[in-house]
Amino acid sequence: MFDGRVLLKQVILLFWPLISTWVQGAEKIDSCQLQVLEMLSSLGSAGGKSAKPSFVSYVTPEEIKSEKEPSRKEKHPDLLPGEVVFCSASTVLKYTQDDLSQRGVFGVLLCTNFRVSFVSDEEPTEEMLFKNKLYGENDIPLSCVDNIYGDKRKLITGGLVKNKYPSKMIIHCKDLRVFQFSLSFSKEEDAKKIFQGIVHHCLEPKSLRCLFAFSYCENTSYPGSYTVENTSKKQTVMFDSVEDWTQDMKRTKGNCRVVSENSNFELSPKMLTAVAHNHLYSVKTEDLSDTLPTVQDILLSYNKFKQFFLIDNTTEFWMSDMKWFSSLDNCGWLDIIRQCLQKAVEVVESLEKENTNVLIMEEGGSDLCCVVSSLVQLMLDPYYRTLLGFQSLVQKEWVAGGHAFLDRSNHLHLKDKVESPVFLLFLECVWQLQQQHGPAFQFSETYLTVLSDSVHVPVFTTFLFNNDGHRDSLLRAESPHTQRSPLNCPTVWDWSVQFDCKAQDLFTNPLYTEKPKQDTSVRKSYRPRHLRQLSLPSSAFKTPPKKGFFKDEADNLKKILGVKRLSRWMLSPSSDSPQTSSSVREFYEAWQTKPLDYHGLLLPCLDGPSIRVWMQRYLRWIHDVQILGGGPVAMLSKVSEILGEVQELQRQLDRHGCTLTSNHKGARPRAKTAAAVIAARSSVRLSSSFPFVTSRNWAFKPAIPTSLLQSLMVTGMPGNLADREDDGGPESLV
């Protein structure tokens, strides 16, 4: 009987002198070649009764390290202005997520005042298509570190290591990346310093002044005003002046008075408490604290939810795949998203159908109020579905509205602060709307994903403070030239800080339907509209913030105004269906019977299957769950390229101002160039996580022994096996 393993062993022994000479004489051996040799050694004894290996490898990782060290210069990443290296360790092994074989690449691990960075000893094979200027694919901003584990997955909570430091370090990131490092091959002193340095700077409590944004701004000649590339001459409205608010009042035809009593933050650290001075009439109120989860409940649910996407290796992924959907349902995160969308629909129903003002309140007035009020305006106003409009909405309802970004993100790791992903919850709800009504939104899914990542980049002032008063006082106090002007730091809306123009093109949805120009000769019949609504805090007076204060003031305000409550029309909670009233249900069904207008009112579908998992954000780093070929991403990429070609041809026609015939010759070379680009891109095997993950990151899985033997006989050199792609591996779908 023919035994392929015996023949394989004989072939290996026959070619072993050649292989050994080739390995020892090479100046550089990469990780793939080392993996092939280890695989060959394991296959030689497979199936046998003896535990002894069939041959011994004469090249160990320690010998590779000793051969490399004399000639290798320690690599460092390109440091940003104000960035300094605290500690580093060489010969650190970064594991891959392929399987449990502990394969990886060697490199240098560093910790700076901005990031944890791994610089590979191997040269990069190709450049990333979607590259961030601030940090690379092997960099972790300090504020993005979620948890650190040591040997046997022991959670590291901080403090100095007294005895022996862990030889293995696993870092879970807030953007759901997982990094695994082995310190076994590094010098003991360097390994201990890098481990303690990373734990200290990522997990220990710190002051706001220690965040990298202050060092970056002090060493950067930042102009203080920003421009958004590829978005014409218009800019995001910052809502930091009376003029900005007045402009928005004119655009929305709001019947609210803009006041300036709190311009110097003398009444309150928030610009919106002054609005309560206005006369409110015909108002319904909704206390979100009574009907929606608390910020603590949101954090608890999300912590359970994210564990299903923090995968250390493929074996762990396939083990959890059996109960994946049921586990997601039990954590309750998707149900919280549904509740927020449902509450926004109820508010829209009162505004649109009953033409009644709505006052939404909660304890603090700057968490779920921001979520619901922003969603209501997205559903009602098509301007906020554009890129600049959406950024202005976040600036108005979240930044100027006083959402405590610093406390909710807990960048300082303070124990007395309530951390909760409230802003991420809002982006989740926006993603649901964007997926259900794609042509209504100018921004893409990639834009929302990048925005969620940017919360954990300690550079932008947008997410570093709790309110405008907090931001203004600290930037002025920390200014190196206090007498002249406050410290200038970039906002997250200056995307040129992170991405070039080509990368920013992916922020635009190619399927977006622009609003047709209205014929001014035809006048619309007048229709009374509701007044512009705001998410209001509960008091306009400066009072020490104590527990229950906002709740008591809200109750007093409701008694004074004689308002009604939305919750009177609410049905009892049901585990099978959203909390809906008969009037809201009738309102939704009546909206469904009308033709869909992408520039009119948009309502989400709240049925069970309609609330989906945000695939790009949560699944982009798990290679086995990606769709090879791109899926819907490939279609959007193709549409985007065709749209760019059409727009370029249109610009050329407009530029020359001639007839189509005269411009045809001038447009032809550009068209050929665009066609060549499309042909080149179509040959790339995209994944469903494009542009964050490209085809080169696909896991290498060894073939079965018979195909391995055939490859060895055909190629003659084991190193060529690393270039082969495993066509027999599983292709998982979402």
N, C-alpha and C positions, 0 to 999 in steps of 0.2 A: 504493500500500500504506500502510495506517494505521500511523504510528509514534507510540507512546504517549510516548516520551521527548521528542520534539519538542513535542508538545502540553503536556507537563508543564513544559518549559522556558518556553514562551510564557505559561503561567498564572503561573509564578513571577515572570517579568519584569513581568507585568501588575500583580500584587499587591505587587511589591517596595517601591514608595514607602510603601504603607500599613504593610507589615511593618517597614520601617526606622524609620518614625516611631513605631510602637508600641514597638519595642525601645529606641530612644534616649530616649523619654519615660517609660519605666517606671522606678520607683524601685528595683525589685528584680527581677532575672532569675534564675530558678533553673536548675539544671544541665540538667534535662530540656528546657527551652525552648532552651537553647544547643545541646544535642545535636541537636534537630530542625533548627535552622538550619544546623548543620554537615552534617547528613545531606542537606538540600535542596541545599546548595551542591555536594556530591559527586555527587548524582544528576543535576545539570544537565549535567555533562560526561561522564556514564557512556556508554560505547559509542562515543564520538567518537574520532577519530584525534589531535586536538590535545590536548596536555597542559595547556593553559591553562584556568583555571576559567571557567565561564560568567558568574559575577559575583563580586564581592569583598565580603566581610563587613566592615562598617565598625566593628564592635564586637569588640575583642580582649579576652582575659582580663586584660591589663595595664590597659586602660581601665576594665574592670569593677572591678578592684581599686582604681584611683585614685578612682573615683566612690564606692565604698563606704567607704573608709578614713576620711574626715572625720566621717561620721555614725555609724560603727559602733564600738561599745564592745567591747573584747576580752572574749570569753566564757571563763569558767572553770567546771569541773565543781564540784559540791558536794563540798568537801573533807571527809575524815573527821577525827576527833580525832587530832591529832598529825601530820597530813599537811601537807607544805609543798611549794611549787612550786620546782623547781630552775631550770628554763629553759623557754622557750616560743617559738613562731614562728607568726606569722599568715600568712594566704593560702597555706596548705598544701593541696594537692589530694590528696584520698583517692580512689584509683581504685576502680571497681567491678570485679567479676569477670565481667561480661557477655561481653566479647570483647576483641579487640585494638584497639578504637577509642579507648582511653585516655580514657574518659568517667569523670566522678566529681563530687564535691562539694568546695567550698572550706570551710575551717575553720581552727581553731587547734589546733596540736599542742603538747602539754605533756608534761613529764617531772617527776614528783614522787618522793618517797621511797617511794611505794607502787606507782605505775603509770605507764604511758604512756597518755595520754588524748588523744583527738581529739574536739573540740567543733565540730560542724557549724554553718555560718552559717545553714543553713535550719532552720526550725522543725519539730519532729517532727510527723509526720502523725497518729500514734496512739501510745498507750502500750502497752508490752510487756505481754503477759499473764503472763509468767514473768520477773519482774524481780528481779535480785540487788541487795540493798541496799548492798553494798560496791563493786561496779563494774558498769558498763553494757556494752552491746554494742560500743561503740567504745573500751573501756578494756582494757588489757593489764597485769595485775599483773607486776611486774618479775621475779618468780620464774617466771612463766609463759612468758617469752621463751625460745625455743629457739635460733634462729639469726637473724642479720641479714645481708642481702645488699645490695650497692650496685649501681652501674651494671653492666650486662651480667652480672647475677647473680653478682657476685664476692663470695665469703664474707668477711665482716668478722670478724676474730678479736680485736679489741680494740686499744687504743692510740690515741694522738692522730693526727689527720689532719694531715700536715705541709704538703702542697701544696694541691691542690684537693679539696674534699669532694664526695662523690657527689651528683648532682642527684636521684637516685631511691633510695628506701629500701624494702626488702621485709622484713617481719618474719614469721617462722614461729613460731607459738605451740605450747606443749606440749599445749594442748587442740585442736590442729589447725586453728585459725583462721589465715588469711593476710591480712595488711594490706600495702597498697602505697601509698606516699606519694611525691608529687613536691614537691621543695623549690625548683623553678625559679622560682616566682613570689614567693617570700619574699625578704626582705632578706638580703643575703649574710651579714652578721654574725649575724643571728638563725638562719639556716639552718645555719651552721657550729656554733653553740652547741647547737642542739637535736640535731643529729646526733651530736656528740661526747658530749653529755650522756646520750643514750639508750644509746650504745655503752658508755660508762663504767659507768653504773649497772646495766646488764643483763648485761654480759659480764665485767667486771673482777672479780678476786678481792676478797673483802670479809670482814670479821669478822662473827660472829654478832650482835654488838650493833648492827650497821647494818641488820638486817632490820626491817621496818616494825612487826612485832609488839610490839617493846619501846616504840616511840614511841606506838603505839596504846593499849597498856595503861597507860602512864604518864599519858595524857591522858584516860582513860575511867574513870569510877567503876564498874568492873565488880565485881559482888558476889562473885565467886569460886566460887559454886555456880550451876548452871544448871538450866533446866527445858526439857523438850522439849514443844513445843506439839502439841496434837491427839493425844497419846499417853497420856491419862488421868494419874493421879497418879504412876505408876511412872516410874522414871528408869533411865538406863543405868548398869549396875554398872561402876565405874571400876577395880576391882581395885587400889586404892592403899592398902588397909588390911587388917588381919587379918580384920576382920568380913566384908569382901566375899568373901574366899577361903573363909571358914567357911560363909557362906551358899551359895556355889556347891557346896561339898562336900556340904552337906545336900541340895541340890536334886538332884544327880546321884548321891547315895548312894555317893560316892567313898570309897575306903579309903586315903586319903592323909593324912598328918599335916601340919598347917599350922604352920610354924616362923617365928620372928621374929628369928633371929640376925642376919639381914642387913637389919633394918628401917632402920638408919642407913647402909646401903651400905658397911659396914666390910669385909665379905668380898669383895664384888664389886659393880660398878655394875648388875648384873642380879639381881631378886627370885627368879629360878627356879633358880640354881645350888645353892641350899640344899636343893632337893628331892632331890638326889643322895645326901644323908645317909640317906634312907629305905632300907629293905631291899627290894631288887628281886628278884623270883623269877619263874620260868617266863616268861622274856623272850625274844622274838625281836628282833633288831636289824636296822636298815636304814640303811646309810650312803648318804645321798642324793647325796653327791659322786661316787659310783661309777656311779650309774644315771641321774641327771638332769643337764641342762646346767648349766654354771657361770653365775655372774652376768654374766661377760663375754660368754658366748655369748648370754644373754638380751638384753643390750643390743645386740649386733650384729644379732641377728635382728629386734628391734623397730625399730631404725633403718632397716632395709631396708623393713619392713612399712609404717611410717608415711608413707614417701615417696609412696605411691600415693594418699594422701588430702590431701596438701598441694598443692592445686591453685591456681595463680595466675589462670587464666582458663579459660573454657569450651572454647576451642580446644585447650588442653593436655589437658583432661579427655577430649575425644573422641578425641584422638590416642592416649592411653594406654588407651582402652576396649577396643581390639582384643585386647590381651594381658593384660587385667587379672587374670583368674582364674589363669592360668598363672604370672604374676609373683607373685601372692600365695602360691601354693603353693611357689614356689622360695625364698622368704625364710625359711620354716620356723617362723614365729610360731604358726600354728595347730597345728603338730605339737607344739610345746612345751606348748601348752595341753592337748593330748590326753595327753601323757606325764604331766603333773602329775595329771590326773584319773585316769589309769590307776594311778598309784602310790597314790593315795588309796583306790581300790577294792581294791587288794591288801592295804592295811592294814586296811580294813573287813572283808575276808574272814577275816583272822587273828583279829580281835576277835570277830566274830559267829559264824563257823562253828567255829573251833577254840578260842574262849574263851581266847585267849593274849594276854598283854601284848606290846606292841610298843614298842621304843625306837628312835626315828628320830634320826639325827645327821648333821651336816655340819661343814665347816670354818667355825667361828664360831657355828653353832647358831642363827642368827636370820634366815635368808633363806628357803630352800626348806623348812626345818623349819616355819616359820610357815605357809607355803602348804599343805603336805600336812596338818598337824595341824588347821588350820582347816577344810579341805575334809572331812576325816574326821568332824569333829563336826557339820558341816552335814548330812552324809548320815545320821548316826545320830540326832541330837537335833532334834526339831521346834521346840524353843524357840529355837534359833539361826536359824530361818527367819522369825521375827518381826522387826519393826523394832528393838525394843529389845534383843532377844536377839542379833541380828546385830551391833549396836553394842557390846554387851558382849563378844562373841566377839573382835572386832577389838581392843578395849581389853585383853583378857586375853592373846591370843596374839601380838599385834603390838606394842602399846605397853608393857605390862608384860613381855612376852616379850623386849624389847630389840632390836626391829628398828631398824636404823640408818637412820631416815627422812631425817635430815639429810644423811648421806653418799650414800645411794642416790638422793635427789632432787638433790643437789649444788646446793642453794640458794646456797652461798657461792662457787661456781665455782673450787674448789680443784683443782689438777691432780693431787694425790696421793690423791684420793678416787675410789673405784670407783663410778661412777654406773650404776644399773640399775633398770628399772621392775618390781621384784619385786612390789610391792603391786598395781600395775596387772595383773600376771599373775594374781594371786589374784582380783581383781575380774572378770577375763575368765572364769576358771573358774566363778565364781559365776553369771555371766550365762548361761553354757551350761546350768547346772543349772536356772536360773530359766526359761529358754526352753523346756526340755524338760518341766518339771513346774511350770507356772505357778501353779495353784491351791495349791501347797504353800508359797508364799512370800508373806509379808504385804507386803514392800517391792516396789517396781516397778522397771522398767528405768530410769526417770528418776532414781530415787534413786541407783542405782549410777553413773549418768553424772555426777550432781552430786557424788557422793563422789569420783570420780576427778578431777574438776576442782578440788575443794577442796584436794587435795594441793599444788597450786601457788599457793595463796593464802597469803602470808606473814603470817597473822594468828593462826592456831590453833596452840596448843601441841602438839596431837596429832601433827603432822608436822614439827616444828621441831627435834627432839632425837633422839639416838641410843639413849637408854635412860632409865630413871627416875632413875638417879643423876646423869646429865648434866643432865636437866631440873631436878631439885631443887637442884643446886648453882648453876646459872646463874640461876634465878628468885630465889633468895635473895640471890645476889651483886648482881644488877641491881636489886633492890628499892630504891626511893627512901626507903622507911621500913624499913630492915633490922631495926631493933630491934623493930618491931611485928609485921610479917607479911611473907611473901614476895609478890612481884609476882603479881597475879592476871590471867590471860589466859584468853580463852574457849577451849573445846575445839570441835572441829568438830561435835560432837553437839548443840551449842546452835544449832539451825537457825534460830532467830529472829534471829540476827545477820545471816544472809544473806537469809532469805525470810519473808514474812508468812504468816499462817495459810492463806490461799487457795492460795498457791503450794505450801505443804507438803502440801496435800491430794493433789497429784500424786505424792507419795512412796509412797502406799498403793496396793497392787494391788487393784482392785475385784473381781477373780476369786478372791481368796484365800478358802479354805474353812477356817473356824474349827473348832477341835477341839470335838466335842460334849461336853457335860458328862457325866462318867462316873457311872453309877449306883453309889453306895457300897454298896448292899445286895448286889451281886454281886461276889464276890471272885475275883480272877484267881489261877490256879494259880501257885505260885512257880517262877520260872525263874532259875537262877544266871546272873548277868551278869558280864561282864568288868569289871575295875577301870577307873576313870577314867584316861585316858591324857593325858600332857602331852608337849609337844615339849621335850626335855631338852637342855641343853648337855652338854658332855662332862666337865666337872670341877667340883668344888665348892670348889676352893682358889684363892686370889688369887695368880696368877702373872703375870709380865709377858707381855702378849699378843705372841707372836712367831709367825712363820710355821711351821706344822706342829705347833704346840702342841696344838690341839684334836684333831688327827688322832691324835697319839701317845697322848693321854689316852683317847681313845675306844677305841683298840685295847687298852690296858691294862684298861679297864673291861669290855670284852667277854671278855677272858681270865679276869678275876676271877669274873664272873658265869656263865661257861660258857654263853654264849648261842648261839642259832642265828641264821643269817642268812636273811632273806627271799629274797635273790637266788639261793639254791641252787635254788629252785623256778622260777627265771626261765628262759625260753627265750632263745635267741640273738636279738639285735635283728633286726627285719625292717623293710624300708622300706615294705612294703605294708600291714602290720597292726600294731596296738599290741603291746607286749611283754606277753604274757599267758601264764599257766601253765594247765595243764589243770584244776587245782583251782579257780583263780579263774574260769575260764570256766564250769565246772560250777556254781559258786556264783552267778554272774550269771544263767545260764539257769534255775536253780531259782528265783531271785527273780522272774524274768519270768513264770513260770507262776502265781504267786500274784496275787490281786487287788491292784491298786495302792492303797496306803494313803498318803495325803498327809501323815499324821502318824506314819508309821512310817519304815522304812528306805527311802532313795531312792538309786538308783544311776544314773549317767549312761550314755547310749548313746554309744559311742566309735567308731562306724562313720564312714567318711570324710565323707559328706554331713551327718552329725549335728553336727559341729563347724563352726559358722558364724561369719561376721563380725559383730561387734557393730555393727549398722547405725546405731543412734541416735548412738553416740559418734563413730564415724568418718565418717559420711556426712551429718551434720546441717548442715554449712556449705556443702556442694556443692549448689547449687540444681538443677542439671540432673539429679541422681540422685534427687531427691525425688519421691514419688508425690503428685500433686495430687489431693486428696480424702481423704488421710489413711491409707488402707490399714488395717492392724490398729489404728493409733493412733486412728482415728475410732471404731472399735468400742469400744475401751477407754474413750474419753472419754464415749461414750453410756452405757455400763454404769456408769461412775462417777457420772454425773449421776442416773441412775435409782436407784442405790444410795443416794446422798445424800438423795434425796426420800423413799425408803422409810424410811431411818433417822430422818429428821426427823418423819415421821408416827408412827413407833413411839415416839419420845421424847415426842411430845405425848400419845399414848395412855397412856404410863406416868406422865406428869406429872399428868394429871387423875385417873387411877385409876378411871375410870368405864368403862361399857360402850362398845362400838364405836359404837352408835347415838348416844349422848350426845356422843361426841367427834367425830363425823363433821362436824358444823357447824364446830367449832373448827379442824379440820384443813384444811377446804376452801380458805380463803384462801391458806394456805401452799402447798397443792398447785397452785393456780392460778399463784402466783408462780414456783414451780419449773418448771411447764410453760412459762411464758413465757421463763424463762432457757434451757430446753432448745431452744425454738423459735428463740431468738436465736442460740444457739451453732450450731445445725444449719445456719444460713444462711452461716456462715463457712466458707470453703474451706480446710480444714486441709491441711497437708503431712505426710508421713510423719516429719518431724523435729520435729513439735510436741512440747513447747511451746517449744523453743529457737528455731525459725524459724517465722514466721507468713506468711500469704499476701502481705503487703505487700512481702516481700523477694524476690519472684519476679523473675527477670531480664526486662528489657524488651528485646524483640527487634524490630527494624524489620520491617514487613510488606513484601511484594513491591511493586514500583513501581505496579502497577495498583491495588491496594487503597489505596496511599498517595495516589494521584491522586484516587480516589473519596472518600476521607476529606477531602482538601483542598477538594474542590468542595462537599461537604455541610456541613462545619463552617465553612469560611471563615477559620478562625484556626488556625495550626499548633500553638499551645500545647495545644489540646484533644487532639492526637495522643498526648500523653504519658499521658493517662488511659485510653487504649485498651489492652486486654489482647490479647496475641498468641495467638490460638487455634490458629494453624498451627504453633507451635513444637513441638519434640520433647518427649514425656513419657517420661522414662527410668524404668525399673524397676530395683529392686535384684536 
